[in-house]
Amino acid sequence: MATPTLQVALDLLELDRAVEIADEAVRGGADWIEVGTPLIKSEGMQAVRTLRERFPGHEIVADMKIADTGAVEVEMAAKSGAGVVCILADADDAVIVEAVRSARKYGVRLMADLINVADPVSRSRELAALGVDYINAHVGIDQQMIGRSSLDLLRRLAGEVGTPVAVAGGLDAETASEAVAAGASIVIVGGNIVKAADVTGAARRVREAIDQPEIRPREEESQDAAIRRLFEAVSALNVTDAMHRKGAMAGVVSICGRVKAVGRAVTVRTLAGDWAKPVEAIDVAGPGDVLVVRNEGRTDVAPWGELATHSAENRGVVGIVIDGAVRDVDDIREMKFPVFATATVPNAGEPKGLGEINTEVACCGQEVRPGDWIVADESGVVVVPRERAYEVARRAMEVKKNEERIREEIRRGRTLSEVSELLKWEKRH
Ligand SMILES: O=C([C@H](O)CO)[C@H](O)[C@H](O)COP(=O)(O)O
């Protein structure tokens, strides 16, 4: 079998950064350079021309995702220097046929992107018959975030399609190996190379993985375990960024400084200062849960203190969030237990038992339902609706990865404004 091709996908918005990253990726062993769809939308065909000039020895792939006017769009990309042009597999046959005619005329190859195709095997056969050169088993970035897998798609095509098959969608060194073993001849990697601080190192790891595929047995992981693993690896900031800057509680701070809590919410609504329900909730909670207490928003009386914290810790509870005050702060700090509150106050109320456990509560500006996920650290507390938890956790990890490259570019001397291109992307009115 021929050595698989490594295609690096430059899904960036800015050409200078893309050229720099492409250069580093090529040094790590990337063969083909893909001008990603976001880059084409941001910089137009100039991105294809520039990369063609800067990398004369490498194939340039224009990820046009063509949906209409097949001939014209292939012509644009071909005349700008692309050798491979991407079209949506789902485009009408009329578009595909025109794109193929144009590709033949300008001496370029067509890659059909299976993103969102209902019957990938029969569509791939149809596309091959229409003259498409490569099939790309691609699961898009938004689809990856809800758990779709490009390897699953690739495996469905194995042995069914005559044309060379590419694969794209969240691949890294480990999954790139699996992709080659599953029959991919072109392995496309975007984020896991271009977002790395060390792009060359990341590309090299994928290169080695596809040249000498090594399949390690994968451990099964439940969705809950994956959510927890991802949330534990990111910050509360990454999580709110992933939620379009939403979900953060207002005015609640960490009592113990640098601590972190990740878990599902057990909610408590209590009459101000009535500490019976918060303490009873410890027995309702299980290991890995976070108690979220609404104390009517009052800060003059504490429904929580050191003894409750001890009891919660023993039970395996991993954090407490109080829309209200806490006391025994010195003892809690010694315990380094993650307690988040809006205030501290010495006096407790009485255990009268007025309130509810595990009903919806409004806490510091956020609705919290039992089972919602809480991610809390020194910057504050973020609530993630339970039905979106997996997607948000995946997106938060992407935010974190993205920041790795930005941090590296700042370290090299660019300003944050330059890296983020703030002026270019100011909203026009
Ligand atoms: O085609 C892509 C996507 O639709 C954005 O344009 C990506 O290039 C492709 O998914 C590869 O990127 P990663 O999924 O980040 O590896």
The ligand as a Gaussian input file, in Angstrom:
#p B3LYP/6-31G(d) Opt

LIG

0 1
 O      -13.507000      20.717000       6.715000
 C      -13.380000      21.042000       7.857000
 C      -14.471000      21.738000       8.579000
 O      -15.683000      21.586000       7.902000
 C      -14.191000      23.253000       8.722000
 O      -14.015000      23.840000       7.507000
 C      -12.106000      20.749000       8.587000
 O      -11.059000      21.127000       7.787000
 C      -11.993000      19.275000       8.913000
 O      -13.041000      18.902000       9.756000
 C      -10.662000      18.950000       9.572000
 O      -10.527000      19.698000      10.741000
 P      -10.585000      18.996000      12.204000
 O      -11.932000      18.361000      12.322000
 O      -10.388000      20.119000      13.172000
 O       -9.466000      17.994000      12.225000

